Amino acid sequence: MGGTALWQWDATDLASAIRERRVSAREATAACLDRIATVNPAVNALTEISRDPALAAAAEADARMAAGAPLPPLHGVPVTTKINVDQAGSATTNGVTAFTSLVAAEDSPPVANWRKAGAILLGRSNAPAFSCRWFTDNAPHGLTLNPWNAALNVGGSSGGAAAAVATGMVPLAHGNDLAGSARLPASACGVYGLRPTTGRVPAYNPTGKAERSLCLQLGSTQGVLARSVRDIRLGLETMAARDPRDPAWVPAPLDFPDHTRPVRVALFTGTADHAADAPVLAALRRAADALASAGYEVVETAPPRFEEAAALWMTLLSNDCRSPGARAAFALGDETFLRSLDLTAACVPALSAEEMLASLASRTTFQRAWQMFFEDLPLLLMPTAWSVPFPVGYDVRGVEEARRLLTAHSPCTATAFLGVPALSVPVHRGTDGPLGVQLVAGRFRDGLVLAAAAALEERLGPIIPIDPQPSSTAAVDPR
């Protein structure tokens, strides 16, 4: 890596250098902590910074190295975790003031798995209240700014994770995704963001007083944000280890034999009602050309019943939020969050209990159709969002804006509904708003997505951390 500062390294290089004793865990940790001290005040990506515990953990890691103990894959690598998962000794605030004293006694599975893999936990990344908004802002922790342009949305709900990775605070960050929460912030910040197949990564919050709703159980995944594809793979492999607390975890292999060779790719450029902005379409065409140059056969076509799948998932989620238990909990959220929730609800129909059950049952019909689609075209290339990044606070302007957001983010909501793996790949990076495209495959074909992303990365070039930028006139709302 030459004279490059340690905070600019990716997780894979850091892990190798620490294992080979070219760098100590303490040096890597201190470099990232110093970077956090420099840039976090400008973007507010991390709500909690564990400087002393992290340095102590790094010292222990170096001691294990000196003693000749076996080293796990992430030994000494700095990471962050999101404020909506339990981490022992830290508050699971989930962006809610009432939860700032909810300190976890034990780790959730993704945190436990990264800790077992040797990661050094540096801090907690910001999210909106209840992680239920596409804009990362909340009462107890405040607004996270997009490091490319402070006037643009950083994305949600894993906005803090994306901003931290983009600015070099850490090479690897935990996020999660129910309707685009890992992928949309990754796209907005110019980094990689993975939503794995539902069931690949175990999840459970010991602080939870009740089981998650059925919609959350079917759609929520724990994911990874990083600046390189190999780091996404490393983060996923280590996070996906079995945890008996999650009975829905599936011991599926990450790779299959056909993941090593190019396959047919469906290029989806939109519909009459879901049209891509010109810069998004340009990014999509650039990615398609890069895949073609790597030997992939690109065929322009649409996946089955795309618009129905996207609309149905947001209808189900919004109705899930209308249940008496959910409304009682959400009342603890801040006023802006509640307004965003209500505006979204105004865009979708109310469902009876019978209609909810029928809609959930129909999910299998959609999954079957997409699985048959992937039999002929194993990969799908589509935008992460049909729109360029929105201005800060766009979701609370009114019903029409809320409806526009639902349409713009439908590439993420449709795929979340189906439980398939999807990776946002950065294609364009600039103060006018970074843009990502999505690679999607059939259930548990995550390795196929990663292989295609690696081919794109080889042709599009590496991702370098940036310094936070102020607001730009490029952020004027074009709508």
LINFEN-V886519 format. One record per backbone hydrogen bond with DSSP energy under -0.5 kcal/mol. NH is the residue of the N-H (numbers start at 1). CO is the residue of the C=O. Records with the same first field share a line. If there is no record, write none. Layout:
NH->CO / CO
//
This chain:
4->1
8->5
9->6
14->10
15->11
16->12
17->13
18->14
19->15
20->16
21->18
22->17
23->17
28->24
29->25
30->26
31->27
32->28
33->29
34->30
35->31
36->32
37->33
38->34
39->35
40->36
42->39
43->39 / 40
44->40
47->124
48->124
50->48 / 122
51->49
54->50
55->51
56->52
57->53
58->54
59->55
60->56
61->57
62->58
63->59
64->60
65->61
66->62
67->63
68->65
69->64
74->117
75->72
76->118
77->74
79->120
80->172
81->123
83->125
85->82
89->104
90->87
92->102
93->91
94->83
96->93
99->96
100->97
102->99
103->101
104->90
108->86
109->204
112->108
113->109
114->110
115->111
116->112
117->113
118->115
119->114
120->77
121->119
122->79 / 120
123->79
124->48
125->81
126->45
129->137
130->94
131->128
132->129
136->155
137->135
139->95
142->138
144->136
145->43
146->152
149->146
150->469
152->149
153->390
158->181
160->126
162->158
163->159
164->160
165->161
166->162
167->163
168->165
169->164
170->164
171->78
172->78
173->225
174->80
175->223
177->221
184->180
186->182
187->183
188->184
189->185
190->186 / 187
191->186
192->226
193->424
194->224
195->422
196->194
198->419
200->197
206->204
208->205
217->213
218->214
219->215
220->216
221->177
223->175
224->194
225->173
226->192
227->171
232->228
233->229
234->230
235->231
236->232
237->233
238->234
239->235
240->236
241->238
246->243
247->245
249->246
250->199
252->250
259->256
260->257
261->258
265->297
266->379
267->265 / 299
268->266 / 381
269->267
271->274
276->269
277->386
281->277
282->278
283->279
284->280
285->281
286->282
287->283
288->284
289->285
290->286
291->287
292->288
293->289
294->290 / 291
295->292
296->291
297->263
298->296
299->265 / 297
301->267 / 299
306->303
309->305
310->306
311->307
312->308
313->309
314->310
315->311
316->312
317->313
318->314
319->315
320->316
321->317
322->318 / 319
323->320
327->323
328->324
329->325
330->326
331->327
332->329
333->330
338->334
339->335
340->336
341->337
342->338
343->339
344->340
345->341
346->342
347->344
348->345
356->352
357->353
358->354
359->355
360->356
361->357
362->358
363->359 / 360
364->361
365->362
366->362
367->363
368->364
369->365
370->366
371->367
372->368
373->369
374->370
375->371
376->372 / 373
377->373
379->264
380->440
381->266
382->380 / 438
384->436
386->408
392->151
394->391
396->393
397->394
402->398
403->399
404->400
405->401
406->402
407->403
408->404
409->405
410->407
412->409
413->409
414->410
415->411
416->412
417->413
418->414
419->415 / 416
420->415
422->195
423->439
424->193
425->423 / 437
427->435
428->435
433->430
434->188
435->428
437->425
438->382
439->423
440->380
441->421
442->378
445->442
447->254
448->445
449->445
450->446
451->447
452->448
453->449
454->450
455->451
456->452
457->453
458->454
459->455 / 456
460->456
461->457
463->227
464->462
466->166
469->147
475->472
476->473
//
